[in-house]
Amino acid sequence: MNVTFTKMSGAGNDFIVIDNMNASLRLSETGIRALCTRRTGIGADGLIMIEPSDRYDFVMKYYNADGRLGSMCGNGGRCAVHFAWSVGACTRHTTFEANGNRYEAVITGDETVRLKMTAPTDFRDRFDANGYSCYYINTGSPHAIVYLDSTDTFDVDTSGRAIRSNRELFPDGTNVNFIEITSSRSLKLRTFERGVEAETLACGTGAVASALVSYRLGKITAERVDVTVHSGDILTIDFSRDMNEVFLSGPARVVYTGRVAVN
Ligand SMILES: N[C@@H](CCC[C@H](N)C(=O)O)C(=O)O
C-alpha cells in the first residue's frame, strides 16, 4: 500500500507525519521503524499520525524511531498542529489529545507554533547518575538533567546512553539533557532521546524540562527562557511562577511531502 506523508522539522527534531483522520491506516512496529531508519527509509526521529477524536480536533499518536509508542513529544506536537491545520483538521487555534492529555496550541506565524504543555510532575532533587550530578522531571516525557560548564564538545551519545540505560534509577528509561546556562534567561541544550537511542537536534519536552528545573534551582531567574538546541534553533519556554501554565514555542516546518510503500 502507498501512503502520502509529510516530512516535518520541529527545530531539527524530524518527523514523518501522516493524515489518518479516516482511521484507515494501521502501521506495525517494524513498519514504523523501517520508515524512520535513515539511509534505507525516509529517516526521522519519530512518526506521527493525526487521527479522529471524540472530544477534540484530533488525536496525535506519536511513535519513536524504534517503532514504539512514545510519551509526549513537544516538537512533534507543534508539527502535528501545523500539519493538522494544513489538511483542514483544525483552525489556527486548536485543542487536541496526546497520551490521554488535552493540549491547546496556536499557530503564531507561517512556521511557528505555541503549544501549552501539561504541568510538570515527579521532580527529583540532585542525585548521582553514572558519576554525574543529576536532576529529574517529567514534562509529559521523562527527563534527566545534567549541568555542564560547556556543552560544545561533550560526548552526548556515550554519557546519554549510559544514564538512559540506568535501570535502577530509571526503570522505564529516560531522555537525558545536558545543559549549559548562558545567561539568567537562556541556556544551551543537547539531548539524548529515548526511543531514538541517539542525540537528536532538538527536544521540546527536554527544552521545557531544562527551563523549569533551571528556574527551580535559581540558575535561571526569568519566566521566559530561550533554549538553543543542537540544530542552532531557539525554542522559547514561558511559564507561570507556580509552573502550572507552561508554553513551548518554536519553528515547525514542512521539509517535503511524498508517497511511500508501507507493509
Ligand atoms: N522529541 C520529543 C520527545 C519524544 C518522546 C521521547 N523520545 C520518549 O518517548 O521518551 C520532544 O520534542 O518532546
The ligand as an SDF file (V2000), in Angstrom:
LIG
                    3D

 13 12  0  0  0  0  0  0  0  0999 V2000
   11.4670   14.7640   20.9560 N   0  0  0  0  0  0  0  0  0  0  0  0
   10.3960   14.8030   21.8270 C   0  0  0  0  0  0  0  0  0  0  0  0
   10.3540   13.7950   22.9390 C   0  0  0  0  0  0  0  0  0  0  0  0
    9.8270   12.4660   22.3980 C   0  0  0  0  0  0  0  0  0  0  0  0
    9.4930   11.4310   23.4080 C   0  0  0  0  0  0  0  0  0  0  0  0
   10.6570   10.6070   23.8030 C   0  0  0  0  0  0  0  0  0  0  0  0
   11.6580   10.2750   22.8830 N   0  0  0  0  0  0  0  0  0  0  0  0
   10.2230    9.4180   24.6450 C   0  0  0  0  0  0  0  0  0  0  0  0
    9.2800    8.6530   24.3280 O   0  0  0  0  0  0  0  0  0  0  0  0
   10.8470    9.2860   25.6660 O   0  0  0  0  0  0  0  0  0  0  0  0
   10.0110   16.1970   22.2290 C   0  0  0  0  0  0  0  0  0  0  0  0
   10.1620   17.1050   21.3840 O   0  0  0  0  0  0  0  0  0  0  0  0
    9.4830   16.4070   23.3050 O   0  0  0  0  0  0  0  0  0  0  0  0
  1  2  1  0
  2  3  1  0
  2 11  1  0
  3  4  1  0
  4  5  1  0
  5  6  1  0
  6  7  1  0
  6  8  1  0
  8  9  2  0
  8 10  1  0
 11 12  2  0
 11 13  1  0
M  END
$$$$
